[in-house]
């Protein structure tokens, strides 16, 4: 079909929209992508200049079990490299800094370690009760959805240090605070990433690799395959009107396009920017108002040399300061030593009004404290991206649902509106919020249209993805302590509460001068 009449129109030229359009294009469907920005990529954005070569200022990491994005990158000829992950990580929490190995920091206090291990196990244990495709059908859905993660942590954590570790990890993963999302969403999201260790780990986990040249190559490669005439930039959509078998899509500049089907790959939180005729269903309309985007400023700070490696550190720093966590972002050839840091949640909002220079020095001071060296105060370059000011993203990494939303509105998350279908990483059931989830959602929406056209069966809409043999991974093995350690409550009950209280009282009396420090742990 020439001109402005197509079979399918896709709204949004990010990874989800383009993966939908590519699948349809490969199946011989005449498809048009309308993208609001002057670039493709959505929440992936690769900055390129002579100073830094290239750097991902948006979504970046890929890892084992993310088989769709692995397949897509291979198909487009995009190579990857392993992120540096040798030696110790650093935890700078509660005013103290310490090195640790593994995925999660530990404590000198064995009871605190019991508490951390119990939290870690509970996240995966409870998550296994949640259906990935329909978390609202979980037997405890109402109970968990009406409880914030903060309220749950108050119930299960005995020590403030455990709660801090959990809150910092949540801020890193979700770019929001534990009081802002429901326990059901929290557990479901982590289960959909293969469990808490898989999601947080670098080696063998979600941050294992990056794409050489930047992750925006993925969207640029798909757009090239679809064809320049089939991907229109700077065409923000303002209206979608359905009349019979025809859908008319109108952009902000007044252009109109017609199709028989539409896929919206717009973040659910921004769907209200588009006027629908007939209107979206009441629940869908309400849902769009209840999935706030995360608050994230991604920072990249460059140095003359990777001094953290000389200190036998991986570059991973977990803090309750301005940077939730950092990761070594040095180029694979060893050039341009860099730490990428995530200013997330409350800190992103708190420091958003500062100048870029002021944020740079706050980040540098955070690293100087964590690594114990003033070399961190001497960056050679600095790049950042404040995703909260992005008009067509509204934040990053994704939208997280507050208490009560999933069970009240979740069932309409992927529900079509007539001939309009919905993609976007928030609608994925596997690695939601990641590039993997974006591709799963886009291809699922494309197959929904193929089914509506009578070209595939209904049971072919949802399709799994086989493991890639070139991306080996292993299951995370728990050590003896992790497997056998009781919860703090179970331990106290076993030992006899009275005896423990008596012993604790005696110890506190003998070390009463240390009591203020102990309470801070």
C-alpha positions as CSV (number, residue, x, y, z in Angstrom):
1,X,0.0,0.0,0.0
2,X,1.6,3.3,-1.0
3,X,1.4,6.6,0.9
4,X,-0.4,7.0,4.2
5,X,-2.4,3.8,4.0
6,X,-0.8,0.7,5.6
7,X,-1.9,-2.6,7.0
8,X,-0.4,-1.9,10.4
9,X,0.8,1.2,12.2
10,X,3.2,0.9,15.2
11,X,3.3,3.9,17.6
12,X,6.8,4.1,19.1
13,X,10.2,3.4,17.6
14,X,11.8,1.9,20.7
15,X,13.0,-1.7,20.9
16,X,9.5,-3.0,21.6
17,X,7.8,-1.1,18.7
18,X,10.6,-1.9,16.2
19,X,10.7,-5.6,17.2
20,X,6.9,-5.8,16.5
21,X,7.3,-3.9,13.2
22,X,10.3,-6.1,12.2
23,X,8.4,-9.3,12.8
24,X,5.4,-8.1,10.8
25,X,7.7,-6.8,8.0
26,X,9.4,-10.1,7.8
27,X,6.0,-11.8,7.4
28,X,5.2,-9.6,4.5
29,X,2.9,-7.1,6.3
30,X,3.0,-3.5,5.2
31,X,3.9,-1.7,8.4
32,X,4.7,1.9,9.3
33,X,6.4,3.0,12.5
34,X,5.7,6.5,13.9
35,X,8.3,7.8,16.4
36,X,7.9,11.0,18.3
37,X,11.7,11.6,18.8
38,X,14.3,12.5,16.2
39,X,15.9,9.1,16.8
40,X,14.9,5.5,17.2
41,X,15.8,3.6,20.4
42,X,13.3,4.8,23.0
43,X,14.8,4.2,26.4
44,X,18.0,3.0,24.8
45,X,20.2,5.9,23.7
46,X,23.9,5.7,22.6
47,X,25.8,9.0,22.8
48,X,28.6,9.2,20.3
49,X,31.4,11.8,20.1
50,X,35.2,12.0,19.8
51,X,35.8,12.3,23.5
52,X,34.1,9.1,24.7
53,X,33.7,7.2,21.4
54,X,30.3,5.9,22.4
55,X,28.4,5.4,25.7
56,X,24.9,4.1,26.6
57,X,23.1,6.8,28.4
58,X,20.0,4.6,28.5
59,X,19.3,0.9,28.7
60,X,22.5,-1.1,28.2
61,X,23.0,-4.5,29.8
62,X,22.3,-8.0,28.5
63,X,22.9,-11.3,30.0
64,X,22.2,-15.1,29.9
65,X,18.5,-16.2,29.8
66,X,17.7,-13.0,27.8
67,X,17.5,-15.1,24.7
68,X,15.4,-12.8,22.5
69,X,17.8,-9.9,22.7
70,X,20.7,-12.3,22.2
71,X,19.0,-13.6,19.0
72,X,18.2,-10.2,17.7
73,X,21.7,-8.9,18.3
74,X,23.2,-11.9,16.5
75,X,20.8,-11.5,13.6
76,X,21.9,-7.8,13.2
77,X,25.6,-8.6,13.5
78,X,26.0,-6.7,16.8
79,X,29.0,-8.0,18.9
80,X,29.2,-7.9,22.7
81,X,31.8,-7.9,25.4
82,X,31.9,-9.0,29.1
83,X,31.6,-6.3,31.7
84,X,34.6,-6.3,34.0
85,X,33.7,-8.2,37.2
86,X,36.9,-9.2,38.9
87,X,37.9,-8.8,42.6
88,X,35.8,-7.4,45.4
89,X,32.7,-5.3,45.4
90,X,32.2,-2.4,47.9
91,X,29.3,-1.7,50.2
92,X,29.2,1.9,51.5
93,X,26.2,1.7,53.8
94,X,25.2,3.0,57.3
95,X,28.3,5.2,57.3
96,X,30.7,2.3,56.9
97,X,32.6,0.9,53.9
98,X,33.5,-2.7,53.4
99,X,34.5,-5.1,50.7
100,X,32.5,-8.2,49.9
101,X,32.4,-11.0,47.4
102,X,29.3,-12.4,45.7
103,X,26.1,-10.7,45.0
104,X,25.0,-9.3,48.4
105,X,27.0,-7.6,51.1
106,X,27.3,-9.4,54.5
107,X,28.0,-8.2,58.0
108,X,30.3,-9.0,60.9
109,X,27.2,-9.8,62.9
110,X,26.1,-13.4,62.4
111,X,22.5,-12.5,63.3
112,X,22.5,-9.8,60.6
113,X,23.8,-12.3,58.1
114,X,20.9,-14.6,59.0
115,X,18.5,-11.8,58.4
116,X,20.0,-10.9,55.0
117,X,20.0,-14.5,53.9
118,X,16.4,-14.9,55.1
119,X,15.3,-11.9,53.0
120,X,17.2,-13.2,50.0
121,X,15.5,-16.6,50.2
122,X,12.1,-15.2,50.8
123,X,12.1,-13.1,47.7
124,X,12.7,-16.1,45.5
125,X,10.5,-18.5,47.6
126,X,7.4,-16.2,47.5
127,X,8.0,-15.3,43.9
128,X,7.6,-18.9,42.8
129,X,4.0,-18.7,43.9
130,X,3.2,-16.0,41.3
131,X,2.1,-16.9,37.8
132,X,4.3,-14.8,35.4
133,X,1.5,-14.2,33.0
134,X,-1.1,-13.3,35.6
135,X,0.3,-12.2,38.9
136,X,-3.2,-11.1,40.0
137,X,-4.2,-14.8,40.1
138,X,-1.6,-15.6,42.8
139,X,-3.4,-17.2,45.8
140,X,-2.0,-14.3,48.0
141,X,-2.4,-11.7,45.4
142,X,-4.7,-9.4,47.4
143,X,-2.6,-9.6,50.5
144,X,0.7,-9.0,48.8
145,X,-0.7,-6.3,46.4
146,X,-2.1,-4.2,49.2
147,X,1.1,-4.3,51.1
148,X,4.1,-2.0,50.1
149,X,7.5,-3.5,50.0
150,X,8.4,-1.2,52.9
151,X,5.7,-2.6,55.0
152,X,6.8,-6.2,54.2
153,X,10.4,-5.4,55.1
154,X,9.2,-4.1,58.4
155,X,7.6,-7.5,59.0
156,X,10.5,-9.7,57.9
157,X,13.7,-7.8,58.7
158,X,15.0,-7.7,62.2
159,X,17.9,-5.3,61.6
160,X,18.1,-1.9,60.0
161,X,21.2,-3.0,58.0
162,X,19.1,-5.7,56.3
163,X,16.4,-3.2,55.5
164,X,18.9,-0.7,54.1
165,X,20.5,-3.4,51.9
166,X,17.0,-4.3,50.6
167,X,16.0,-0.7,50.0
168,X,19.2,0.1,48.2
169,X,18.8,-2.9,45.9
170,X,15.2,-2.0,45.2
171,X,16.2,1.6,44.4
172,X,18.8,0.2,42.0
173,X,16.5,-2.3,40.3
174,X,13.3,-0.2,40.1
175,X,14.5,3.5,40.4
176,X,11.9,4.1,43.1
177,X,11.5,3.6,46.8
178,X,10.2,0.5,48.6
179,X,7.2,2.4,49.9
180,X,6.1,3.2,46.4
181,X,5.5,-0.3,45.0
182,X,3.4,-3.3,46.0
183,X,5.0,-6.5,47.3
184,X,3.2,-8.4,44.6
185,X,4.8,-6.4,41.8
186,X,8.2,-6.5,43.5
187,X,8.1,-10.3,43.8
188,X,6.7,-10.8,40.3
189,X,9.2,-8.6,38.6
190,X,12.2,-10.3,40.2
191,X,10.8,-13.8,39.4
192,X,10.5,-12.7,35.8
193,X,14.2,-11.9,35.8
194,X,15.1,-15.4,36.8
195,X,15.3,-14.7,40.5
196,X,17.1,-12.1,42.7
197,X,20.6,-13.4,42.1
198,X,20.3,-13.6,38.3
199,X,18.8,-10.1,38.2
200,X,21.5,-8.5,40.3
201,X,24.6,-10.4,39.3
202,X,27.1,-9.2,36.7
203,X,28.9,-12.4,35.8
204,X,26.2,-15.1,35.0
205,X,23.5,-12.4,35.5
206,X,21.6,-9.5,34.0
207,X,24.6,-7.2,33.8
208,X,27.1,-9.7,32.2
209,X,27.6,-8.0,28.9
210,X,27.2,-4.9,26.7
211,X,27.0,-4.4,23.0
212,X,30.1,-3.1,21.3
213,X,29.1,0.2,19.7
214,X,26.1,0.7,22.1
215,X,22.7,-0.7,22.6
216,X,21.0,1.8,20.3
217,X,22.5,-0.3,17.4
218,X,19.7,-2.7,18.1
219,X,17.0,-0.3,17.2
220,X,19.0,1.3,14.4
221,X,19.5,-2.1,12.9
222,X,15.9,-3.1,13.1
223,X,14.8,0.3,11.6
224,X,17.2,-0.3,8.7
225,X,15.7,-3.7,8.0
226,X,12.2,-2.3,8.1
227,X,13.2,0.4,5.7
228,X,13.7,4.2,5.9
229,X,10.3,5.0,4.3
230,X,8.6,2.8,6.9
231,X,10.0,4.5,10.0
232,X,9.1,8.2,10.4
233,X,10.8,10.2,13.0
234,X,9.4,13.4,14.7
235,X,5.9,12.2,14.3
236,X,4.3,12.2,17.8
237,X,0.8,10.7,17.7
238,X,-2.0,12.7,19.3
239,X,-5.1,10.8,18.2
240,X,-6.2,7.3,17.3
241,X,-9.7,6.9,15.8
242,X,-11.4,3.6,15.0
243,X,-14.3,3.5,12.6
244,X,-15.3,0.0,11.4
245,X,-12.2,-1.8,10.1
246,X,-10.2,1.4,9.6
247,X,-8.1,3.2,12.1
248,X,-7.0,6.8,11.5
249,X,-3.8,7.9,13.3
250,X,-3.2,11.7,13.5
251,X,0.2,13.2,14.5
252,X,0.9,16.5,16.2
253,X,2.0,18.0,12.9
254,X,-1.4,17.2,11.4
255,X,-0.4,14.2,9.3
256,X,-2.9,11.4,9.1
257,X,-2.3,7.7,8.4
258,X,-4.8,4.8,8.0
259,X,-4.4,1.2,8.9
260,X,-6.5,-1.9,9.8
261,X,-4.5,-2.5,13.0
262,X,-2.3,-0.5,15.4
263,X,0.2,-1.4,18.0
264,X,1.0,1.1,20.7
265,X,4.5,0.6,22.1
266,X,4.2,3.8,24.2
267,X,5.0,3.5,27.9
268,X,1.7,2.9,29.7
269,X,2.3,5.9,31.9
270,X,2.3,8.2,28.8
271,X,-0.7,6.6,27.0
272,X,-2.8,9.5,28.3
273,X,-1.0,11.8,25.9
274,X,-2.9,10.1,23.1
275,X,-6.7,10.7,22.5
276,X,-8.5,7.5,21.7
277,X,-11.9,7.4,19.9
278,X,-13.7,5.4,21.0
279,X,-12.1,6.0,24.5
280,X,-10.1,3.3,26.2
281,X,-12.0,1.1,28.6
282,X,-12.5,2.6,32.0
283,X,-10.0,0.2,33.7
284,X,-7.4,0.8,30.9
285,X,-7.8,4.5,31.2
286,X,-7.4,4.3,35.0
287,X,-4.4,2.0,34.7
288,X,-2.5,4.5,32.6
289,X,-2.7,6.9,35.5
290,X,-1.3,4.5,38.0
291,X,2.0,3.2,36.7
292,X,4.5,6.0,37.4
293,X,7.9,5.8,35.7
294,X,11.0,5.4,37.8
295,X,13.2,8.4,38.6
296,X,16.7,7.9,37.1
297,X,19.7,10.0,36.3
298,X,22.4,7.8,34.7
299,X,25.9,9.1,35.2
300,X,29.2,8.2,33.5
301,X,32.4,9.6,35.1
302,X,35.8,9.1,33.3
303,X,39.3,8.9,34.7
304,X,42.9,8.7,33.5
305,X,43.1,5.1,34.7
306,X,40.9,2.5,36.3
307,X,42.3,3.1,39.8
308,X,39.7,0.8,41.3
309,X,41.3,-2.2,39.6
310,X,44.6,-1.3,41.2
311,X,42.7,-1.5,44.5
312,X,41.5,-5.0,43.6
313,X,38.0,-3.8,43.2
314,X,35.5,-4.7,40.5
315,X,34.1,-1.2,40.3
316,X,30.7,-2.3,41.7
317,X,29.8,0.0,44.6
318,X,26.6,-0.3,46.5
319,X,25.7,2.9,48.5
320,X,23.0,4.6,50.4
321,X,24.4,7.9,49.0
322,X,23.7,9.7,45.7
323,X,24.7,6.7,43.6
324,X,22.7,3.5,44.3
325,X,25.3,1.4,42.5
326,X,28.2,1.8,40.1
327,X,29.6,-0.6,37.5
328,X,32.9,-0.5,35.6
329,X,32.2,0.9,32.1
330,X,35.7,0.9,30.7
331,X,35.9,0.1,27.0
332,X,36.7,-3.6,26.2
333,X,40.1,-2.5,24.8
334,X,41.0,-0.9,28.2
335,X,40.5,2.7,27.0
336,X,38.4,5.4,28.6
337,X,38.3,4.2,32.2
338,X,34.8,4.9,33.4
339,X,32.3,4.2,36.2
340,X,28.7,4.2,35.3
341,X,26.5,5.2,38.3
342,X,22.7,5.2,38.8
343,X,21.3,8.1,40.6
344,X,17.8,6.7,41.3
345,X,14.6,7.3,43.2
346,X,14.7,9.9,46.0
347,X,18.2,10.9,45.1
348,X,17.4,11.6,41.5
349,X,14.5,13.9,42.6
350,X,16.6,15.5,45.3
351,X,19.5,16.4,43.1
352,X,17.7,17.0,39.8
353,X,17.8,20.8,40.4
354,X,21.6,20.9,40.8
355,X,23.9,21.8,38.0
356,X,25.6,19.0,36.1
357,X,28.9,20.1,37.6
358,X,27.5,19.9,41.1
359,X,26.1,16.4,40.5
360,X,29.4,15.3,39.0
361,X,31.3,16.3,42.1
362,X,28.8,14.7,44.4
363,X,29.2,11.5,42.4
364,X,33.0,11.8,42.6
365,X,32.9,12.4,46.4
366,X,30.7,9.3,46.8
367,X,33.3,7.2,45.0
368,X,36.2,8.8,46.9
369,X,34.6,7.7,50.1
370,X,33.8,4.2,48.9
371,X,37.2,3.5,47.4
372,X,39.1,5.5,50.0
373,X,41.1,7.5,47.5
374,X,41.1,11.2,46.4
375,X,41.9,10.0,42.9
376,X,38.1,9.7,42.5
377,X,37.9,13.5,42.9
378,X,39.9,14.0,39.6
379,X,37.6,13.0,36.7
380,X,38.7,13.8,33.2
381,X,35.1,13.8,31.7
382,X,31.5,13.4,32.8
383,X,28.3,12.5,30.9
384,X,24.8,12.1,32.3
385,X,21.3,11.6,31.2
386,X,18.3,12.8,33.3
387,X,15.5,10.5,32.1
388,X,12.9,12.3,34.2
389,X,13.1,15.3,31.7
390,X,12.5,13.1,28.7
391,X,9.1,14.0,27.3
392,X,8.5,10.7,25.5
393,X,9.8,8.5,28.3
394,X,8.8,10.3,31.5
395,X,11.5,8.5,33.5
396,X,13.4,5.2,33.5
397,X,13.8,2.3,33.7
398,X,10.1,1.4,33.6
399,X,6.8,1.9,35.4
400,X,6.4,0.1,38.8
401,X,2.9,-0.4,40.2
402,X,2.0,1.0,43.6
403,X,0.0,-1.0,46.1
404,X,-3.4,-2.1,44.9
405,X,-2.9,-1.5,41.2
406,X,-2.1,-5.0,39.9
407,X,-5.1,-6.8,41.4
408,X,-7.5,-3.9,40.5
409,X,-6.3,-3.1,37.0
410,X,-3.6,-5.7,35.9
411,X,-6.0,-7.8,33.9
412,X,-6.3,-5.1,31.3
413,X,-2.6,-4.5,30.9
414,X,-2.3,-6.3,27.6
415,X,-6.0,-6.1,26.7
416,X,-6.6,-4.8,23.1
417,X,-8.8,-1.8,22.5
418,X,-10.7,-2.9,19.4
419,X,-8.0,-3.2,16.7
420,X,-5.3,-1.5,18.8
421,X,-2.9,-3.8,20.6
422,X,-0.3,-3.0,23.3
423,X,3.4,-3.7,23.5
424,X,6.1,-2.1,25.6
425,X,8.4,-3.7,28.1
426,X,6.0,-3.1,31.0
427,X,3.6,-5.6,29.3
428,X,6.2,-8.4,29.2
429,X,6.2,-11.5,31.4
430,X,9.9,-12.3,31.2
431,X,12.6,-9.7,32.0
432,X,10.0,-6.9,32.1
433,X,11.7,-3.5,32.1
434,X,14.7,-4.8,30.1
435,X,15.4,-5.0,26.4
436,X,14.5,-8.7,26.5
437,X,11.1,-7.8,27.8
438,X,10.6,-5.2,25.2
439,X,11.3,-7.7,22.4
440,X,9.0,-10.3,24.0
441,X,6.2,-7.8,24.3
442,X,6.7,-6.4,20.7
443,X,6.7,-9.8,19.1
444,X,3.7,-11.0,21.1
445,X,1.7,-7.9,20.0
446,X,2.8,-8.5,16.4
447,X,1.6,-12.1,16.6
448,X,-1.7,-11.0,18.0
449,X,-2.2,-9.1,14.8
450,X,-1.2,-12.1,12.7
451,X,-3.8,-14.1,14.6
452,X,-6.4,-11.3,14.0
453,X,-5.6,-11.5,10.3
454,X,-6.2,-15.3,10.4
455,X,-2.5,-16.1,9.6
456,X,-1.6,-18.0,12.8
457,X,-3.5,-19.9,15.5
458,X,-4.2,-18.3,18.9
459,X,-1.9,-20.8,20.7
460,X,1.0,-19.4,18.5
461,X,0.8,-15.9,19.9
462,X,2.9,-16.6,23.0
463,X,6.1,-18.3,22.0
464,X,9.1,-19.2,24.1
465,X,12.7,-18.7,23.1
466,X,15.3,-21.4,23.2
467,X,18.6,-20.9,25.1
468,X,21.5,-19.8,23.0
469,X,24.3,-22.4,23.3
470,X,26.9,-19.7,22.8
471,X,25.7,-17.9,26.0
472,X,26.3,-20.5,28.7
473,X,25.1,-19.9,32.2
474,X,24.7,-21.8,35.4
475,X,22.2,-22.0,38.2
476,X,23.2,-20.0,41.3
477,X,24.3,-22.4,44.0
478,X,23.6,-21.6,47.7
479,X,26.4,-22.3,50.2
480,X,25.8,-24.3,53.3
481,X,25.0,-21.2,55.4
482,X,22.6,-19.9,52.8
483,X,20.8,-23.3,52.7
484,X,20.7,-24.1,56.4
485,X,20.6,-20.7,58.1
486,X,17.4,-20.2,60.0
487,X,15.6,-16.9,60.2
488,X,16.4,-14.7,63.2
489,X,13.0,-15.4,64.6
490,X,13.4,-19.2,64.1
491,X,16.9,-19.1,65.7
492,X,15.6,-17.2,68.8
493,X,12.7,-19.6,69.1
494,X,15.1,-22.6,68.9
495,X,17.5,-21.2,71.4
496,X,14.8,-20.2,73.8
497,X,13.8,-16.6,73.9
498,X,14.4,-16.1,77.6
499,X,17.9,-17.4,77.5
500,X,18.8,-15.3,74.5
501,X,17.4,-12.2,76.1
502,X,19.3,-12.8,79.3
503,X,22.5,-13.4,77.4
504,X,22.0,-10.4,75.2
505,X,21.3,-8.3,78.3
506,X,24.5,-9.4,79.9
507,X,26.5,-8.7,76.7
508,X,25.0,-5.3,76.3
509,X,25.8,-4.5,80.0
510,X,29.4,-5.6,79.5
511,X,29.7,-3.6,76.3
512,X,27.4,-0.7,77.1
513,X,29.9,1.8,75.7
514,X,29.4,0.1,72.3
515,X,25.6,0.1,72.4
516,X,25.1,3.2,70.2
517,X,27.2,1.7,67.5
518,X,25.4,-1.6,67.7
519,X,22.0,0.0,67.3
520,X,23.1,1.7,64.1
521,X,23.8,-1.8,62.6
